[in-house]
Every structure is written in C-alpha cells, then in structure tokens.
Amino acid sequence: MSPSPVTSNTAASPAAPAESSPGQTPADAGTKAPLVIEVLSPSREAWSVFRKNKAAMLGLIMLSCVILVMLLGPSIYPVAPFDISGAPFTEPFVNPALPLGSDYLGRDILAGMAVGGRATLLVGLTAAAITVSIGLTVGALAGFFGGWVDEALSRLTEVFQVMPSLLFAMVLMTLFDPSLTTAIIAIGMVTWTGTARLARAEFMRLRKLEYVNAARALGAGPIRLMLREILPNAAPPLIVSATLIIGVAILFEAGLSFLGLSDPNVMSWGLMIGANRKYVLDAWWAVTFPGLAIFATVLAVSLVGDGLNDALNPKMHQR
C-alpha cells in the first residue's frame, strides 16, 4: 500500500493580511492621514497676533484693572469723594481711615480716585466716539466723491487743524455752561481732524479697487459702496485711531479740569489735580496719585492701540 499524500496547510492557506492599527480597516492600512490645515477667521488671527504682543497684553491687563476699579471701587470703598473725611493734609499710609491721605479740605484721596475715574473714562470714550463719527463722515465723503466735495471738506479740515486745540476747547468751555457734556463736545470738536484725514486716504485708496468697481457695475449706489464695500476694509486703521484718541481725550479732560474749566460738581482725576495744584509742595500725594492714575490709563490705552495696529495690519504679520 502506497503512503497517503500529506497536505500542507501552509501552502493552501491564503496570505495573512498585514497588521492594522485599532480602528483602521484593512483597506485603509498603509494610507497616510490627510493633512488638516486650520484656517483662522480674521478676528481669531488678529487675537492670536495681539496676545503674542507682551506690551499689548500688559496694556490690556492694566486697562482692565482700571475699569474694574471704576466699576467696583465705590461699592468696596463707599466713601463720598466730596465729604470731609479727616484733617486736611493727612499724609498717606498713616491713618487707616485715609489710606492715601487727604487733600487741603480733608477729602479722601482714595475715594476721589475711585469715583473720579468714572468721569475721566466716560469723557474719553464718549469724546472718542464723537471724534470718530465726525472724522469718518467728513473723510469718507471727501475720499469717495473727490472733486469739489473733497476740496471743500479738505479746506474745512485744515481750518480746524490749524486752530490751537486746547485754546479752542477752552473757548467752548467758557462760552457754554461747564459740564461733562460741554467737555465731551469740545474735545470731540477739536480732535476729529486726524481721523478725517486718515478716513479720506483710506476711502480714496479703496474706491479704485476691482471689487468696488464690480459692485458699482452691478448697480450698487454710493451709500452701499461706502458702507458695505469700503468701510469694512478701512475699519482696521480707524479702530486703531479711535483707541489712541481715547488717551488724547483723557489728557484733554485732565487739562481742562486742571484749568478749572470742567464741572466742579463732578469728581474727576483732573479736578483733583487742579484743586490741589497750589499745595503740591505741602501735599504731594493729592496731586501725585491722580496723576499716576491718568498716566497709567493713558499708557494702557496706548499699548492696546499699538497692539491693535500690529494685529489688524496684515503687513505686520510677516515681520
């Protein structure tokens, strides 16, 4: 009897498939995962650039602290800024009831700083809004239409530009009732020329681009072209300008209050400096602490403005 043939299981079995990672099908084995590139929105990209700027982040933190103190300060330290809280010329860090001392009338310096910042910031923000509104309107009309419109509005801008800003604001404050409203209007009236020239240059540059010509060919009117097509692209430099104007308005308000041309019934940092300027040698703290508050606020606004300039300017991203 001949021996029976021996069958080999190895030869008959098909080739074993290559090992695949968990969750991966054999059909996908050996293929590479597609490269995913995250595309950031313009706002997220601007924030990414802004937060990498250490000086800008420092300014943002400082400005946030100032705003937080203005909002919560009077509730945490409930002392009326015009009340007599102690003896005049009390030095700081001596009396626990007067942490930053008192002025020539015995008013609490800390209470004045906590409440006075509200009026200072209110004037700065509102005056900046008025400045941007006037400057954007004049500059947009001049830059978009050109011709005699540009010529007339440019001459008007130059008239206001050559006027001494502080002197013009003093005249307005003297002619009308000194109040926060008058101060806001006066500051807005003397600081809009720079924004107008910037808006004029941006609108004059953007009105000749292809996408504006395409929208005009489709029947878009002047208002739509200015508001929907040109203004969004001209916004970044105008936002930076508005941020810097806030610091200028704060300094203007401090100067008017120092000269006694603001509302004497509304506490502000400038009013504190102006009221105690005669006693600066006897009570340095009554002038120094409000001055440091103004300095810190304007510095914070300037740092934030510089950071916004870097974040919103595409050319700065390449540096």
C-alpha positions as a printed Julia matrix, in Angstrom:
319×3 Matrix{Float64}:
   0.0     0.0     0.0
   1.42    3.33   -1.0
   1.56    6.01    1.66
  -1.21    8.64    1.55
  -0.13   12.11    0.42
   0.42   14.68    3.12
  -1.32   18.03    2.54
   0.35   21.2     3.73
  -1.87   23.74    5.47
   0.69   26.42    4.89
   0.6    26.2     1.14
  -3.14   26.04    0.96
  -3.91   28.94    3.27
  -4.06   32.42    1.78
  -1.5    35.08    2.68
  -2.18   36.66    6.06
  -3.22   40.27    5.9
  -0.89   42.93    7.22
  -1.49   44.11   10.74
  -3.68   47.14   11.05
  -3.9    49.58   13.89
  -7.0    49.53   16.09
  -9.9    51.35   14.46
  -8.31   51.12   10.99
  -9.8    48.86    8.3
  -7.57   46.75    6.11
  -8.49   48.87    3.12
  -7.11   51.93    4.88
  -3.93   50.2     6.04
  -0.82   51.75    4.61
  -2.51   55.07    3.7
  -1.5    58.32    5.41
  -3.96   60.57    7.2
  -4.76   63.74    5.24
  -3.02   66.89    6.38
  -5.55   69.22    8.0
  -4.72   72.93    7.95
  -6.75   75.06   10.3
  -7.82   78.34    8.72
  -8.37   81.03   11.33
 -11.01   83.69   10.94
  -9.73   87.28   10.71
 -10.82   88.01   14.28
  -9.12   84.9    15.69
  -5.99   85.61   13.69
  -5.92   89.18   14.99
  -6.36   87.96   18.57
  -3.59   85.4    18.05
  -1.21   88.14   16.94
  -2.39   90.52   19.67
  -1.85   88.09   22.55
   1.7    87.4    21.39
   2.5    91.08   21.91
   3.59   91.26   25.55
   3.34   95.05   25.74
  -0.2    94.99   24.33
  -1.27   92.3    26.78
   0.24   94.31   29.64
  -1.75   97.35   28.5
  -4.92   95.27   28.26
  -4.42   93.96   31.81
  -3.75   97.47   33.12
  -6.82   98.88   31.37
  -8.97   96.01   32.65
  -7.79   96.69   36.2
  -8.61  100.38   35.88
 -12.1    99.63   34.57
 -12.65   97.04   37.3
 -11.68   99.54   39.98
 -14.0   102.14   38.47
 -16.91   99.69   38.49
 -16.37   98.05   41.88
 -14.34  100.67   43.74
 -17.22  102.82   45.08
 -19.06   99.72   46.34
 -15.97   98.28   48.03
 -14.88  101.64   49.45
 -18.17  103.53   50.0
 -16.87  106.99   50.87
 -18.26  110.09   49.19
 -15.45  111.93   47.38
 -16.69  115.42   48.36
 -17.22  114.64   52.06
 -14.78  115.84   54.7
 -13.28  112.59   55.98
 -10.47  113.84   58.19
  -7.98  116.56   58.9
  -6.54  118.43   55.92
  -3.17  117.36   54.54
  -3.23  113.94   56.2
  -0.27  112.0    54.83
  -0.83  108.67   53.08
  -0.29  105.31   54.8
  -0.55  106.91   58.25
  -4.26  106.91   59.08
  -6.07  103.6    58.24
  -9.26  105.6    57.63
  -7.42  107.62   54.94
  -5.18  105.11   53.12
  -3.95  107.62   50.52
  -4.26  110.69   52.72
  -6.49  113.74   52.35
  -6.36  116.98   50.39
  -6.41  120.59   51.56
 -10.08  120.28   52.59
  -9.77  116.9    54.29
 -11.39  114.92   51.44
 -10.38  111.31   50.98
  -7.94  110.9    48.07
  -8.74  107.21   47.59
 -12.48  107.93   47.38
 -11.82  110.66   44.83
  -9.71  108.35   42.69
 -12.26  105.52   42.83
 -15.12  107.77   41.74
 -13.2   110.27   39.61
 -12.03  107.66   37.14
 -15.61  107.15   36.01
 -15.95  110.71   34.73
 -12.48  110.58   33.16
 -13.15  107.35   31.28
 -16.64  108.48   30.32
 -15.28  111.65   28.75
 -12.53  109.7    26.98
 -14.82  107.07   25.48
 -17.65  109.43   24.51
 -15.36  112.09   23.08
 -13.57  109.41   21.05
 -16.94  108.24   19.67
 -17.82  111.8    18.62
 -14.38  112.28   17.11
 -14.62  109.11   15.03
 -18.17  109.93   13.92
 -17.27  113.41   12.67
 -13.92  112.42   11.21
 -15.26  109.31    9.48
 -18.16  111.19    7.93
 -16.03  114.04    6.61
 -13.19  111.8     5.46
 -15.45  109.23    3.79
 -17.33  111.83    1.78
 -14.14  113.61    0.74
 -12.29  110.45   -0.22
 -15.15  108.74   -2.05
 -16.57  111.57   -4.13
 -13.42  113.62   -4.71
 -13.65  116.74   -6.85
 -15.22  119.81   -5.32
 -16.55  117.77   -2.37
 -13.02  116.73   -1.47
 -11.75  120.27   -1.97
 -14.39  121.84    0.29
 -14.13  119.27    3.09
 -10.32  119.31    2.96
 -10.3   123.08    3.43
 -12.73  122.71    6.34
 -10.47  120.1     7.91
  -7.45  122.36    7.54
  -9.29  125.24    9.25
  -9.91  123.13   12.34
  -6.46  121.58   12.15
  -4.56  124.86   12.35
  -6.53  126.04   15.38
  -4.83  125.57   18.77
  -6.77  122.59   20.09
  -6.58  123.34   23.8
  -7.3   127.03   23.29
 -10.32  126.26   21.11
 -11.63  123.82   23.73
 -11.14  126.43   26.44
 -13.15  128.96   24.43
 -16.0   126.48   24.0
 -15.97  125.63   27.71
 -16.01  129.32   28.6
 -18.86  130.23   26.24
 -21.14  127.45   27.43
 -22.03  126.0    30.81
 -19.05  123.98   32.09
 -20.24  120.39   32.35
 -19.24  116.92   31.23
 -21.45  117.25   28.16
 -19.77  120.5    27.15
 -16.33  118.97   27.75
 -17.18  115.95   25.6
 -18.46  118.11   22.74
 -15.48  120.47   23.0
 -12.95  117.63   22.91
 -14.75  115.96   20.01
 -14.8   119.2    18.04
 -11.03  119.74   18.28
  -9.74  116.18   17.76
 -11.59  114.9    14.67
  -9.22  116.23   12.0
  -6.7   113.38   12.23
  -9.41  110.77   11.83
 -10.85  112.67    8.87
  -7.53  112.71    7.03
  -7.0   109.01    7.71
 -10.51  108.11    6.52
 -10.08  110.26    3.41
  -6.85  108.48    2.47
  -8.37  105.02    3.01
 -11.54  105.72    1.04
  -9.57  107.35   -1.76
  -7.36  104.26   -2.0
 -10.1   101.63   -1.75
 -12.63  103.22   -4.11
 -10.41  102.37   -7.11
 -10.05   98.65   -6.36
 -11.62   95.96   -8.52
 -14.2    94.67   -6.06
 -15.59   98.2    -5.64
 -15.77   98.65   -9.42
 -17.51   95.28   -9.68
 -20.11   96.27   -7.08
 -20.61   99.58   -8.88
 -21.13   97.74  -12.18
 -23.8    95.6   -10.51
 -25.76   98.72   -9.64
 -24.62   99.48   -6.08
 -25.2   103.1    -5.07
 -22.76  105.41   -3.24
 -24.19  104.64    0.21
 -23.94  100.89   -0.31
 -20.43  101.18   -1.71
 -19.23  103.25    1.22
 -20.92  101.23    3.97
 -20.83   97.68    2.61
 -17.77   97.57    0.4
 -15.23  100.19    1.52
 -15.85  100.77    5.23
 -15.21   97.15    6.39
 -11.82   97.21    4.67
 -10.99  100.67    6.01
 -12.01   99.78    9.58
  -8.68   98.43   10.99
  -6.7   101.71   10.89
  -9.77  103.63   12.05
 -10.17  101.31   15.04
  -6.54  101.89   15.99
  -7.02  105.65   15.61
 -10.13  105.57   17.81
  -8.23  103.69   20.51
  -5.46  106.26   20.58
  -7.97  109.13   20.61
  -9.31  107.82   23.94
  -5.96  108.61   25.55
  -5.87  112.04   23.93
  -9.39  112.79   25.2
  -8.44  111.74   28.74
  -5.5   114.13   28.67
  -7.71  116.91   27.29
 -10.24  116.39   30.07
  -7.48  116.42   32.66
  -6.1   119.65   31.21
  -9.49  121.38   31.2
 -10.18  120.24   34.76
  -6.72  121.38   35.84
  -7.54  124.84   34.5
 -10.85  124.86   36.36
 -12.97  124.73   33.21
 -14.83  121.48   33.95
 -17.87  120.79   36.08
 -16.86  121.44   39.72
 -19.66  119.18   40.96
 -18.35  116.06   39.2
 -15.25  114.46   40.67
 -12.53  113.55   38.18
  -8.81  112.94   38.3
  -8.12  116.21   36.53
 -10.3   118.1    39.01
  -8.35  116.58   41.91
  -5.06  117.75   40.39
  -6.42  121.22   39.61
  -7.92  121.71   43.07
  -4.69  120.77   44.84
  -2.12  122.28   42.49
  -1.46  125.21   44.85
  -0.48  122.82   47.63
   1.72  120.45   45.65
   4.73  121.21   47.89
   2.78  120.65   51.09
   0.61  117.71   49.97
   2.36  115.99   47.09
   0.14  112.94   47.38
  -3.01  114.88   46.48
  -1.55  115.54   43.02
   0.73  112.54   42.56
  -1.81  109.73   42.93
  -4.38  111.15   40.47
  -1.52  111.97   38.09
  -0.25  108.39   38.27
  -3.77  107.13   37.58
  -4.0   109.3    34.45
  -0.53  108.21   33.37
  -1.31  104.51   33.84
  -4.63  104.76   31.99
  -3.23  106.66   29.0
  -0.22  104.3    28.85
  -2.52  101.27   28.89
  -4.68  102.7    26.11
  -1.58  103.5    24.03
  -0.18   99.98   24.45
  -3.51   98.46   23.45
  -3.65  100.76   20.43
  -0.17   99.72   19.32
  -1.12   96.08   19.75
  -4.25   96.55   17.65
  -2.16   98.23   14.97
   0.08   95.17   14.77
  -2.84   92.72   14.92
  -5.07   94.4    12.35
  -2.31   95.3     9.88
  -1.6    92.29    7.62
   1.84   93.66    6.7
   2.9    93.45   10.35
   2.12   89.71   10.45
   5.04   89.0     8.12
   7.64   90.54   10.43
